[in-house]
Amino acid sequence: MWKSAAAALAFCAFPAVAQTVPEWAQIEAVEVKAQPGPAVWHVTRGNSEVWVLGLVGALPRDLQWNKQYLSELFDGARAILMPPKANVALTDIAWFVIRHGGELSLPHGQSLQDGLPDDLRARFEAARDAVSGDANDYRTDIPIRAAMRLQQDFMKKAALSPREPRQTIDDLAGDKRIHSAPVTRFEAMDAVRDILKLNPPQQRVCLAQAAQDVTWGLAHAAPAARAWAVGDIKTVKANYSESRLGNCIMAAVQAFGDIDARNSAEYVSAIDAALNQPGKTIVVIGMGPLLRKGGVLDRLQALHMTIEGPAE
């Protein structure tokens, strides 16, 4: 049950490897020429500057990338703002398991696959088998739990490290004694509980989206990560997109949709505030919230800020 609760909570903390192609914003940015490394955007106002580092999600464990590039970028920074973080304590997880853990499993005598339409059953089984998922593990899952389990098994199959590149960023910040904190914190438990209120048809829609995530991710996660490592934004955009499962949950659970909208607004406010202080600030954000139409860079551009960015 601990794994079941952790899976539900993991959605709050880490964007899934993404699969829904965003409508990208058209950013009028001045090109930054630099050594090969992850792409960054440079926003300035007077003698203040913000360097924005976009992320594509978890990286392959064997990916070699230019960490020295980030180390040099961080030199002299007064602060690093990391992605939003859920306020979830171990006591919250324990309470969730005790109170709701049984709701993640079907009633006795029922099975997941028997409750799926033929077309969805076939897509689910293909995705499960593609990530080497054990059929017995899924057998008594409710559909939304099975969707999250697919996500977990995909991460294992693709050999993705959920801690990278964030662990490297945290280590560099510590080594350089730079204050690091999430751009905002949010309460998540009410939203997590609302996931369990989704009716079976809603859950089956999200399971179908999770199956599509697996198909896309197995083909595109590694190319997106390799392109990210060298700042190839054109190839990143061709291979990165936002989680269908995540979008499904945000569409069905208003609390999650509200959190996503607030987080984007918090980034814009934090960057604006940083530009009112002298010195350098580093901001770390997912590529989707950063580059999508109506996303953070689009909003900053609407505020007539000077933005330098990588060529495509």
Backbone as numpy.savetxt, mean C-alpha at the origin, in Angstrom:
# Nx Ny Nz CAx CAy CAz Cx Cy Cz
-6.28 -18.10 14.94 -7.09 -16.89 14.94 -6.24 -15.63 14.94
-5.07 -15.71 15.59 -4.19 -14.52 15.57 -3.86 -14.12 14.15
-3.60 -15.14 13.28 -3.28 -14.83 11.89 -4.48 -14.21 11.20
-5.68 -14.66 11.55 -6.87 -14.10 10.94 -7.03 -12.63 11.28
-6.84 -12.31 12.56 -6.95 -10.90 12.97 -5.85 -10.07 12.35
-4.65 -10.61 12.33 -3.52 -9.87 11.76 -3.75 -9.57 10.29
-4.36 -10.52 9.59 -4.64 -10.30 8.16 -5.60 -9.15 7.97
-6.63 -9.10 8.82 -7.59 -8.01 8.72 -6.93 -6.68 9.01
-6.04 -6.66 9.98 -5.40 -5.41 10.37 -4.30 -5.00 9.42
-3.70 -5.98 8.74 -2.61 -5.67 7.82 -3.07 -4.75 6.71
-4.34 -4.85 6.33 -4.87 -3.99 5.28 -4.72 -2.51 5.65
-4.85 -2.22 6.96 -4.78 -0.83 7.39 -3.37 -0.28 7.26
-2.38 -1.13 7.52 -1.01 -0.64 7.64 -0.24 -0.65 6.34
-0.49 -1.64 5.48 0.31 -1.78 4.28 -0.57 -1.88 3.06
-0.37 -0.98 2.07 -1.09 -1.14 0.83 -0.68 -2.44 0.18
-1.64 -3.17 -0.38 -1.32 -4.42 -1.04 -0.55 -4.15 -2.32
0.13 -5.19 -2.83 0.71 -5.05 -4.15 -0.44 -4.77 -5.10
-0.31 -3.70 -5.86 -1.48 -3.10 -6.44 -1.84 -3.65 -7.80
-3.15 -3.64 -8.10 -3.60 -4.24 -9.34 -4.61 -3.42 -10.14
-5.17 -2.33 -9.67 -6.13 -1.54 -10.42 -5.42 -0.32 -10.98
-5.32 -0.24 -12.32 -4.53 0.83 -12.93 -5.18 2.17 -12.66
-4.46 3.10 -12.01 -5.04 4.42 -11.72 -5.11 5.27 -12.98
-5.91 6.32 -12.91 -5.87 7.36 -13.94 -4.82 8.34 -13.48
-3.66 8.34 -14.17 -2.52 9.11 -13.70 -2.72 10.60 -13.93
-2.23 11.40 -13.00 -2.28 12.85 -13.14 -1.25 13.31 -14.16
-1.49 14.47 -14.75 -0.54 15.08 -15.66 0.21 16.17 -14.89
1.42 15.83 -14.44 2.18 16.75 -13.60 3.18 17.52 -14.46
3.09 18.86 -14.40 4.02 19.70 -15.14 5.27 19.90 -14.28
6.15 18.90 -14.30 7.33 18.91 -13.43 8.59 19.19 -14.25
9.52 19.91 -13.63 10.84 20.11 -14.23 11.67 18.87 -13.96
12.38 18.39 -14.97 13.12 17.13 -14.83 14.30 17.26 -13.87
14.45 16.26 -13.02 15.60 16.14 -12.13 16.53 15.09 -12.71
17.80 15.44 -12.92 18.78 14.47 -13.41 19.62 14.00 -12.23
19.69 12.70 -12.04 20.42 12.15 -10.90 20.91 10.75 -11.24
21.76 10.19 -10.38 22.24 8.83 -10.58 21.06 7.86 -10.47
21.17 6.67 -11.07 20.08 5.70 -11.00 19.71 5.39 -9.56
18.45 5.47 -9.28 17.94 5.20 -7.95 16.44 5.45 -7.97
15.75 5.16 -6.89 14.30 5.39 -6.85 13.94 6.82 -7.20
12.82 6.98 -7.89 12.39 8.31 -8.33 11.98 9.17 -7.15
12.31 10.45 -7.23 11.90 11.42 -6.22 11.39 12.67 -6.92
10.52 13.39 -6.21 10.01 14.67 -6.67 10.45 15.74 -5.68
10.81 16.91 -6.20 11.38 17.97 -5.39 10.42 19.15 -5.40
9.90 19.51 -4.22 8.96 20.61 -4.09 9.63 21.70 -3.26
9.59 22.92 -3.75 10.31 24.01 -3.06 9.42 25.23 -2.82
9.80 25.97 -1.78 9.19 27.27 -1.51 10.22 28.07 -0.72
10.73 29.14 -1.30 11.75 29.93 -0.62 12.97 29.08 -0.32
13.41 29.08 0.95 14.58 28.28 1.33 14.18 26.95 1.96
12.95 26.52 1.70 12.47 25.23 2.20 12.32 24.26 1.04
12.55 22.98 1.30 12.40 21.97 0.26 11.87 20.67 0.84
11.07 20.00 0.02 10.54 18.68 0.36 10.89 17.73 -0.78
11.52 16.60 -0.43 11.80 15.55 -1.39 10.79 14.43 -1.17
10.04 14.09 -2.20 8.98 13.09 -2.10 9.44 11.80 -2.77
9.46 10.73 -1.99 9.86 9.41 -2.47 8.63 8.54 -2.65
8.35 8.11 -3.88 7.21 7.24 -4.14 7.59 5.77 -4.00
6.68 4.98 -3.45 6.91 3.54 -3.25 5.95 2.72 -4.10
6.40 1.53 -4.51 5.54 0.64 -5.28 5.02 -0.53 -4.44
5.29 -0.51 -3.15 4.85 -1.61 -2.30 6.02 -2.49 -1.90
5.71 -3.69 -1.45 6.75 -4.62 -1.00 7.70 -4.96 -2.14
8.98 -5.12 -1.82 10.00 -5.41 -2.83 10.39 -6.89 -2.81
10.79 -7.45 -3.95 11.33 -8.81 -3.96 12.53 -8.92 -3.02
12.63 -10.03 -2.32 13.69 -10.18 -1.32 15.08 -10.11 -1.95
15.21 -10.52 -3.21 16.53 -10.55 -3.83 16.82 -9.31 -4.67
15.98 -8.29 -4.59 16.18 -7.09 -5.41 17.38 -6.29 -4.90
18.29 -5.98 -5.80 19.43 -5.13 -5.49 19.11 -3.72 -5.97
19.22 -2.75 -5.07 18.94 -1.38 -5.46 19.88 -0.42 -4.75
19.94 0.80 -5.25 20.94 1.77 -4.83 20.52 2.45 -3.52
20.84 1.82 -2.40 20.49 2.39 -1.10 21.35 3.61 -0.77
22.55 3.66 -1.34 23.41 4.82 -1.11 22.77 6.09 -1.65
22.01 5.94 -2.72 21.29 7.07 -3.31 20.36 7.71 -2.28
19.61 6.88 -1.55 18.73 7.42 -0.52 19.52 7.99 0.65
20.61 7.30 1.00 21.43 7.78 2.11 21.91 9.20 1.85
22.36 9.46 0.64 22.84 10.81 0.30 21.68 11.80 0.24
20.53 11.34 -0.24 19.36 12.21 -0.31 18.94 12.65 1.10
19.08 11.75 2.06 18.65 12.05 3.43 19.61 12.98 4.18
20.82 13.15 3.68 21.79 14.00 4.37 21.20 15.39 4.62
21.26 15.84 5.86 20.81 17.18 6.20 19.32 17.34 6.40
18.55 16.23 6.23 17.10 16.34 6.40 16.76 16.56 7.88
15.75 17.36 8.11 15.33 17.60 9.50 14.27 16.60 9.95
13.56 15.98 8.98 12.50 15.02 9.33 12.17 14.15 8.14
11.68 12.94 8.41 11.17 12.04 7.39 9.74 11.69 7.76
8.80 11.98 6.86 7.40 11.66 7.08 7.06 10.38 6.35
6.68 9.35 7.09 6.37 8.04 6.55 4.88 7.91 6.26
4.46 6.85 5.56 3.03 6.66 5.27 2.18 6.57 6.54
0.89 6.86 6.42 -0.01 6.81 7.58 0.05 5.44 8.27
-0.16 5.46 9.57 -0.08 4.23 10.36 -1.32 4.09 11.23
-1.83 2.86 11.29 -2.99 2.59 12.13 -2.59 2.52 13.60
-3.44 3.05 14.45 -3.23 2.92 15.89 -3.84 1.59 16.35
-3.04 0.55 16.30 -3.52 -0.78 16.68 -2.55 -1.37 17.69
-3.04 -1.65 18.88 -2.22 -2.24 19.93 -2.48 -3.74 20.01
-1.57 -4.46 20.65 -1.75 -5.90 20.83 -3.04 -6.20 21.58
-3.39 -5.32 22.51 -4.64 -5.54 23.24 -5.85 -5.44 22.32
-5.76 -4.55 21.32 -6.85 -4.44 20.34 -6.98 -5.72 19.54
-5.83 -6.28 19.12 -5.85 -7.51 18.33 -6.42 -8.65 19.17
-5.99 -8.74 20.44 -6.49 -9.80 21.32 -8.00 -9.70 21.48
-8.48 -8.47 21.67 -9.92 -8.27 21.82 -10.65 -8.67 20.54
-10.09 -8.30 19.40 -10.71 -8.65 18.12 -10.84 -10.16 17.98
-9.76 -10.89 18.31 -9.77 -12.34 18.18 -10.82 -12.96 19.10
-10.84 -12.52 20.35 -11.78 -13.09 21.31 -13.22 -12.80 20.91
-13.45 -11.57 20.47 -14.83 -11.15 20.19 -15.32 -11.58 18.81
-14.44 -11.55 17.81 -14.90 -11.73 16.42 -14.21 -12.85 15.65
-13.23 -13.51 16.25 -12.47 -14.50 15.49 -13.32 -15.55 14.83
-14.38 -16.00 15.52 -15.23 -17.04 14.96 -16.00 -16.59 13.74
-16.18 -15.27 13.56 -16.93 -14.77 12.42 -16.13 -14.85 11.12
-14.84 -15.15 11.22 -14.01 -15.29 10.02 -14.12 -16.68 9.41
-14.84 -17.58 10.10 -15.03 -18.94 9.61 -16.51 -19.19 9.34
-16.78 -20.05 8.38 -18.16 -20.41 8.05 -18.76 -21.31 9.13
-20.09 -21.34 9.22 -20.72 -22.26 10.17 -20.33 -23.70 9.90
-20.40 -24.52 10.93 -20.03 -25.94 10.81 -20.79 -26.61 9.67
-20.06 -27.36 8.86 -20.67 -28.09 7.76 -20.68 -27.35 6.44
-20.34 -26.05 6.46 -20.29 -25.29 5.21 -18.84 -25.16 4.74
-18.67 -24.99 3.43 -17.33 -24.78 2.88 -17.35 -23.58 1.94
-16.20 -22.94 1.81 -16.08 -21.75 0.97 -16.50 -22.05 -0.46
-15.92 -23.07 -1.06 -16.13 -23.30 -2.49 -17.57 -23.68 -2.81
-18.25 -24.38 -1.88 -19.65 -24.74 -2.13 -20.54 -23.51 -2.21
-20.11 -22.40 -1.61 -20.92 -21.19 -1.61 -20.58 -20.22 -2.72
-19.66 -20.60 -3.62 -19.24 -19.70 -4.70 -19.91 -20.08 -6.01
-20.33 -19.09 -6.82 -20.81 -19.38 -8.17 -19.71 -20.08 -8.98
-20.10 -20.82 -10.00 -19.14 -21.62 -10.75 -17.99 -20.79 -11.30
-18.30 -19.61 -11.89 -17.23 -18.82 -12.50 -16.25 -18.30 -11.45
-16.78 -17.85 -10.30 -15.90 -17.35 -9.25 -15.11 -18.49 -8.62
-15.74 -19.65 -8.48 -15.02 -20.79 -7.93 -13.80 -21.13 -8.79
-14.00 -21.10 -10.09 -12.89 -21.42 -10.99 -11.78 -20.38 -10.90
-12.14 -19.11 -10.84 -11.13 -18.06 -10.74 -10.40 -18.11 -9.40
-11.17 -18.36 -8.35 -10.55 -18.47 -7.03 -9.58 -19.64 -6.98
-9.99 -20.80 -7.46 -9.12 -21.97 -7.41 -7.86 -21.76 -8.23
-7.99 -21.09 -9.39 -6.82 -20.82 -10.22 -5.85 -19.90 -9.49
-6.38 -18.87 -8.83 -5.52 -17.95 -8.08 -4.88 -18.65 -6.89
-5.67 -19.42 -6.17 -5.14 -20.16 -5.01 -4.02 -21.10 -5.43
-4.24 -21.83 -6.51 -3.22 -22.77 -6.97 -1.98 -22.04 -7.48
-2.17 -20.86 -8.08 -1.04 -20.10 -8.61 -0.10 -19.64 -7.51
-0.64 -19.45 -6.31 0.21 -19.01 -5.19 0.48 -20.17 -4.22
0.19 -21.38 -4.68 0.47 -22.59 -3.90 -0.27 -22.60 -2.56
-1.47 -22.06 -2.57 -2.26 -22.05 -1.35 -2.82 -23.42 -1.03
-2.85 -23.78 0.24 -3.37 -25.07 0.68 -4.89 -25.00 0.74
-5.56 -25.86 -0.02 -7.02 -25.85 -0.08 -7.64 -26.00 1.30
-7.02 -26.78 2.17 -7.56 -26.99 3.51 -7.55 -25.71 4.34
-6.57 -24.85 4.10 -6.50 -23.59 4.83 -7.69 -22.70 4.52
-8.16 -22.76 3.28 -9.24 -21.89 2.83 -10.63 -22.50 3.06
-10.71 -23.76 3.31 -11.97 -24.50 3.22 -13.10 -23.88 4.02
-12.84 -23.43 5.25 -13.91 -22.89 6.09 -13.88 -21.37 6.19
-13.07 -20.70 5.37 -13.00 -19.23 5.39 -14.28 -18.62 4.86
-14.70 -17.49 5.45 -15.68 -16.66 4.77 -14.97 -16.01 3.60
-15.69 -15.56 2.57 -15.02 -15.07 1.36 -14.02 -13.93 1.60
-14.32 -13.00 2.51 -13.40 -11.88 2.71 -12.12 -12.36 3.38
-12.22 -13.36 4.25 -11.01 -13.93 4.86 -10.19 -14.65 3.81
-10.86 -15.36 2.91 -10.15 -16.04 1.83 -9.43 -15.04 0.93
-10.07 -13.88 0.70 -9.44 -12.84 -0.13 -8.15 -12.37 0.51
-8.18 -12.16 1.82 -6.97 -11.71 2.52 -5.93 -12.82 2.59
-6.38 -14.06 2.70 -5.42 -15.17 2.71 -4.72 -15.28 1.35
-5.47 -15.04 0.27 -4.84 -15.03 -1.06 -3.72 -14.01 -1.10
-3.99 -12.85 -0.51 -2.99 -11.79 -0.49 -1.73 -12.25 0.25
-1.91 -12.90 1.40 -0.78 -13.40 2.17 0.01 -14.45 1.38
-0.72 -15.39 0.75 -0.04 -16.45 0.01 0.67 -15.90 -1.23
0.09 -14.85 -1.83 0.77 -14.22 -2.96 2.11 -13.63 -2.53
2.13 -12.96 -1.39 3.38 -12.37 -0.90 4.46 -13.43 -0.74
4.07 -14.59 -0.21 5.03 -15.68 -0.05 5.49 -16.22 -1.40
4.54 -16.45 -2.30 4.87 -17.02 -3.61 5.79 -16.09 -4.40
5.53 -14.80 -4.35 6.33 -13.82 -5.10 7.62 -13.45 -4.37
7.81 -14.03 -3.18 9.02 -13.76 -2.37 9.20 -12.27 -2.14
8.11 -11.62 -1.72 8.16 -10.19 -1.46 8.42 -9.94 0.03
9.20 -8.92 0.31 9.49 -8.55 1.68 8.60 -7.38 2.07
7.61 -7.59 2.95 6.71 -6.50 3.30 7.39 -5.38 4.07
8.61 -5.62 4.56 9.32 -4.61 5.36 10.23 -3.73 4.50
10.37 -4.05 3.22 11.24 -3.25 2.36 10.43 -2.52 1.30
10.81 -1.26 1.01 12.03 -0.57 1.45 11.89 0.22 2.75
10.76 0.07 3.45 10.54 0.88 4.65 11.59 0.61 5.73
12.03 -0.66 5.84 13.03 -0.96 6.85 14.33 -0.22 6.56
14.73 -0.19 5.29 15.93 0.55 4.92 15.78 2.03 5.23
14.62 2.59 4.93 14.39 4.00 5.22 14.48 4.26 6.71
13.85 3.39 7.51 13.92 3.54 8.97 15.36 3.43 9.47
16.12 2.48 8.91 17.52 2.30 9.34 18.35 3.53 9.01
18.16 4.07 7.79 18.92 5.26 7.40 18.56 6.45 8.29
17.28 6.59 8.60 16.86 7.69 9.47 17.51 7.56 10.84
17.55 6.32 11.36 18.18 6.11 12.66 19.67 6.39 12.63
20.34 5.92 11.58 21.79 6.13 11.47 22.14 7.61 11.40
21.27 8.37 10.73 21.55 9.80 10.55 20.86 10.67 11.61
20.20 9.99 12.56 19.52 10.69 13.65 18.51 11.71 13.14
17.74 11.27 12.15 16.68 12.10 11.59 15.36 11.65 12.21
14.60 12.60 12.68 13.29 12.27 13.25 12.40 11.67 12.17
11.81 10.51 12.46 10.94 9.82 11.51 9.60 9.53 12.18
8.50 9.83 11.48 7.17 9.59 12.03 6.17 9.47 10.89
5.07 8.75 11.11 4.03 8.69 10.07 3.42 10.06 9.84
3.01 10.31 8.62 2.44 11.62 8.29 1.16 11.84 9.09
0.48 10.76 9.45 -0.69 10.83 10.32 -0.94 9.44 10.90
-1.66 9.39 11.97 -2.11 8.13 12.56 -3.64 8.11 12.51
-4.20 6.90 12.41 -5.65 6.81 12.33 -6.15 5.60 13.11
-7.37 5.73 13.60 -8.02 4.62 14.30 -8.59 3.66 13.26
-8.34 2.37 13.45 -8.72 1.42 12.43 -9.70 0.34 12.89
-9.79 0.11 14.21 -10.54 -1.06 14.65 -12.01 -1.01 14.27
-12.64 0.17 14.32 -14.04 0.24 13.92 -14.21 -0.14 12.45
-13.26 0.32 11.62 -13.32 -0.01 10.20 -13.10 -1.51 9.98
-12.19 -2.10 10.75 -11.94 -3.54 10.63 -13.19 -4.32 11.01
-13.86 -3.89 12.08 -15.08 -4.58 12.49 -16.15 -4.49 11.40
-16.17 -3.34 10.70 -17.17 -3.17 9.65 -16.94 -4.12 8.48
-15.71 -4.59 8.29 -15.46 -5.57 7.24 -16.30 -6.81 7.48
-16.45 -7.18 8.74 -17.20 -8.39 9.07 -18.70 -8.21 8.85
-19.13 -6.97 8.63 -20.56 -6.71 8.38 -20.90 -6.82 6.90
-19.89 -7.00 6.06 -20.18 -7.15 4.63 -21.02 -8.39 4.40
-22.03 -8.26 3.57 -22.88 -9.42 3.31 -22.18 -10.37 2.34
-22.64 -11.62 2.21 -21.95 -12.59 1.34 -21.74 -12.12 -0.09
-22.73 -11.49 -0.76 -22.46 -11.01 -2.12 -21.32 -9.98 -2.18
-21.28 -9.06 -1.21 -20.20 -8.08 -1.17 -18.85 -8.78 -0.97
-18.82 -9.75 -0.09 -17.58 -10.48 0.16 -17.13 -11.24 -1.08
-18.07 -11.80 -1.81 -17.69 -12.55 -3.01 -17.12 -11.61 -4.08
-17.65 -10.40 -4.17 -17.09 -9.41 -5.10 -15.63 -9.14 -4.75
-15.35 -8.96 -3.46 -13.98 -8.68 -3.03 -13.07 -9.89 -3.24
-13.61 -11.09 -3.09 -12.81 -12.29 -3.37 -12.44 -12.35 -4.85
-13.37 -12.00 -5.72 -13.08 -11.97 -7.15 -11.98 -10.95 -7.45
-12.04 -9.80 -6.78 -11.01 -8.78 -6.99 -9.65 -9.27 -6.49
-9.64 -9.99 -5.37 -8.38 -10.53 -4.84 -7.78 -11.54 -5.80
-8.62 -12.33 -6.46 -8.13 -13.29 -7.44 -7.47 -12.56 -8.61
-8.06 -11.43 -9.02 -7.45 -10.64 -10.09 -6.13 -10.04 -9.63
-6.06 -9.65 -8.36 -4.80 -9.13 -7.81 -3.68 -10.15 -7.98
-3.98 -11.41 -7.70 -2.97 -12.46 -7.80 -2.47 -12.58 -9.24
-3.40 -12.63 -10.18 -3.03 -12.77 -11.59 -2.13 -11.62 -12.04
-2.54 -10.40 -11.68 -1.74 -9.23 -12.06 -0.40 -9.24 -11.34
-0.42 -9.46 -10.06 0.79 -9.36 -9.26 1.88 -10.32 -9.68
1.50 -11.56 -10.02 2.51 -12.53 -10.43 3.23 -12.09 -11.70
2.55 -11.34 -12.54 3.15 -10.88 -13.80 3.85 -9.52 -13.66
3.38 -8.68 -12.75 3.80 -7.28 -12.76 4.54 -6.78 -11.52
4.43 -7.48 -10.39 5.04 -6.96 -9.16 6.56 -6.82 -9.30
7.21 -7.85 -9.83 8.67 -7.80 -9.96 9.12 -6.74 -10.97
8.51 -6.64 -12.17 8.91 -5.56 -13.09 8.69 -4.17 -12.50
7.61 -3.98 -11.74 7.37 -2.68 -11.12 8.47 -2.35 -10.13
8.88 -3.35 -9.34 9.93 -3.13 -8.34 11.27 -2.83 -9.00
11.60 -3.56 -10.07 12.87 -3.31 -10.76 12.88 -1.92 -11.38
11.75 -1.50 -11.94 11.66 -0.16 -12.52 11.77 0.91 -11.44
11.13 0.65 -10.30 11.22 1.58 -9.17 12.67 1.77 -8.73
13.43 0.69 -8.71 14.80 0.74 -8.21 15.69 1.66 -9.03
15.35 1.89 -10.28 16.18 2.75 -11.14 15.45 4.02 -11.57
14.31 4.29 -10.95 13.59 5.53 -11.25 12.94 5.58 -12.61
12.58 4.41 -13.17 11.95 4.33 -14.48 10.44 4.46 -14.30
9.94 5.68 -14.27 8.54 5.92 -13.96 7.61 5.41 -15.05
8.02 5.49 -16.30 7.17 4.99 -17.38 6.88 3.50 -17.18
7.92 2.73 -16.86 7.72 1.29 -16.66 7.00 1.02 -15.34
7.25 1.84 -14.33 6.49 1.70 -13.08 5.00 1.83 -13.36
4.62 2.87 -14.10 3.21 3.09 -14.38 2.60 1.95 -15.20
3.41 1.33 -16.05 2.90 0.22 -16.86 2.68 -1.04 -16.04
3.32 -1.12 -14.87 3.26 -2.35 -14.08 2.68 -2.17 -12.68
2.52 -0.95 -12.24 1.98 -0.69 -10.91 0.53 -0.24 -11.02
-0.26 -0.65 -10.07 -1.62 -0.16 -9.97 -2.09 -0.40 -8.55
-3.30 0.02 -8.26 -3.74 -0.04 -6.88 -4.59 -1.29 -6.63
-4.56 -1.76 -5.42 -5.16 -3.04 -5.05 -6.66 -3.08 -5.34
-7.06 -4.06 -6.13 -8.49 -4.25 -6.37 -9.19 -4.65 -5.07
-8.54 -5.51 -4.29 -9.12 -5.90 -3.01 -9.26 -4.69 -2.10
-8.21 -3.88 -2.02 -8.28 -2.68 -1.20 -9.36 -1.74 -1.66
-9.47 -1.53 -2.97 -10.51 -0.64 -3.49 -11.90 -1.19 -3.23
-12.02 -2.53 -3.31 -13.32 -3.16 -3.05 -13.74 -2.91 -1.60
-12.80 -3.09 -0.68 -13.12 -2.88 0.73 -13.42 -1.41 1.00
-12.66 -0.51 0.39 -12.90 0.91 0.61 -14.26 1.34 0.05
-14.67 0.70 -1.06 -15.97 1.04 -1.64 -17.11 0.51 -0.78
-16.89 -0.65 -0.15 -17.96 -1.28 0.62 -18.00 -0.82 2.07
-16.86 -0.42 2.61 -16.78 -0.01 4.01 -16.44 1.48 4.04
-17.43 2.30 4.35 -17.26 3.75 4.28 -16.12 4.23 5.17
-15.93 3.60 6.32 -14.88 4.05 7.24 -13.51 3.96 6.59
-13.26 2.91 5.78 -11.98 2.79 5.10 -11.85 3.83 4.00
-12.93 4.07 3.27 -12.89 5.11 2.25 -12.61 6.47 2.84
-13.20 6.74 4.00 -12.96 8.02 4.68 -11.50 8.14 5.11
-10.93 7.04 5.61 -9.53 7.05 6.03 -8.63 7.38 4.84
-8.89 6.75 3.70 -8.06 6.97 2.51 -8.13 8.44 2.08
-9.32 9.01 2.08 -9.47 10.41 1.67 -8.75 11.34 2.64
-8.87 11.07 3.93 -8.20 11.92 4.92 -6.69 11.81 4.80
-6.19 10.60 4.53 -4.74 10.42 4.44 -4.14 11.25 3.31
-4.80 11.30 2.16 -4.30 12.11 1.05 -4.28 13.59 1.43
-5.33 14.03 2.09 -5.37 15.43 2.52 -4.28 15.72 3.55
-4.00 14.76 4.42 -2.96 14.94 5.43 -1.59 15.11 4.78
-1.32 14.36 3.71 -0.05 14.50 3.00 0.11 15.93 2.46
-0.92 16.43 1.81 -0.84 17.78 1.24 -0.61 18.81 2.34
-1.33 18.67 3.45 -1.17 19.60 4.57 0.23 19.52 5.16
0.74 18.28 5.29 2.07 18.10 5.89 3.15 18.69 5.00
3.03 18.52 3.69 4.03 19.08 2.78 3.95 20.61 2.80
2.75 21.14 2.80 2.58 22.59 2.87 3.20 23.13 4.16
2.97 22.45 5.27 3.53 22.89 6.55 5.06 22.80 6.54
5.60 21.73 5.94 7.05 21.58 5.88 7.70 22.70 5.08
7.00 23.18 4.06 7.54 24.25 3.23 7.47 25.62 3.91
6.83 25.65 5.07 6.82 26.89 5.86 7.96 26.92 6.88
8.77 25.85 6.87 9.90 25.78 7.78 11.19 25.66 6.96
12.28 26.26 7.41 13.53 26.16 6.65 14.08 24.74 6.69
14.83 24.40 5.64 15.50 23.11 5.63 14.82 22.08 4.73
15.28 20.84 4.86 14.86 19.74 4.00 13.99 18.75 4.76
12.89 18.35 4.15 12.02 17.30 4.69 11.86 16.21 3.63
11.88 14.96 4.07 11.65 13.82 3.18 10.24 13.29 3.43
9.49 13.04 2.37 8.14 12.49 2.48 8.08 11.17 1.71
7.58 10.13 2.35 7.49 8.79 1.74 6.02 8.45 1.54
5.66 8.04 0.32 4.24 7.84 -0.02 4.13 6.81 -1.14
3.03 6.08 -1.19 2.78 5.14 -2.27 2.59 5.84 -3.60
2.99 5.16 -4.69 2.88 5.77 -6.02 1.44 6.11 -6.39
0.49 5.27 -5.97 -0.90 5.54 -6.30 -1.39 6.85 -5.72
-1.36 7.00 -4.39 -1.78 8.27 -3.80 -0.97 9.46 -4.29
0.29 9.22 -4.67 1.15 10.31 -5.13 0.79 10.78 -6.52
0.64 9.83 -7.46 0.58 10.19 -8.88 -0.79 10.08 -9.52
-1.74 9.47 -8.85 -3.05 9.33 -9.50 -3.69 10.69 -9.71
-4.65 10.75 -10.65 -5.37 11.98 -10.88 -6.10 12.37 -9.60
-5.92 13.62 -9.18 -6.51 14.07 -7.93 -5.68 13.69 -6.71
-4.49 13.09 -6.95 -3.62 12.67 -5.87 -2.78 13.81 -5.32
-1.77 13.45 -4.55 -1.01 14.45 -3.81 -0.28 15.43 -4.73
0.44 14.93 -5.75 1.14 15.86 -6.64 0.17 16.73 -7.43
-0.94 16.15 -7.83 -1.96 16.93 -8.54 -2.47 18.07 -7.67
-2.68 17.79 -6.39 -3.16 18.82 -5.47 -2.10 19.88 -5.21
-0.85 19.44 -5.10 0.23 20.40 -4.88 0.38 21.32 -6.09
0.25 20.73 -7.28 0.35 21.53 -8.50 -0.76 22.57 -8.54
-1.96 22.19 -8.07 -3.09 23.13 -8.05 -2.84 24.28 -7.09
-1.95 24.07 -6.13 -1.57 25.14 -5.19 -0.41 25.97 -5.71
-0.04 25.73 -6.98 1.00 26.49 -7.68 2.38 26.35 -7.03
2.64 25.15 -6.51 3.96 24.88 -5.96 4.92 24.48 -7.08
6.19 24.78 -6.90 7.20 24.40 -7.88 7.59 22.95 -7.66
7.42 22.13 -8.70 7.68 20.69 -8.58 8.70 20.28 -9.65
9.76 19.64 -9.20 10.72 19.01 -10.11 10.55 17.51 -9.95
10.63 16.79 -11.07 10.41 15.36 -10.99 11.15 14.61 -12.08
11.09 13.28 -12.05 11.79 12.47 -13.04 11.12 12.51 -14.41
11.92 12.37 -15.43 11.38 12.27 -16.79 10.75 10.91 -16.98
9.80 10.81 -17.92 9.18 9.52 -18.23 9.57 9.10 -19.64
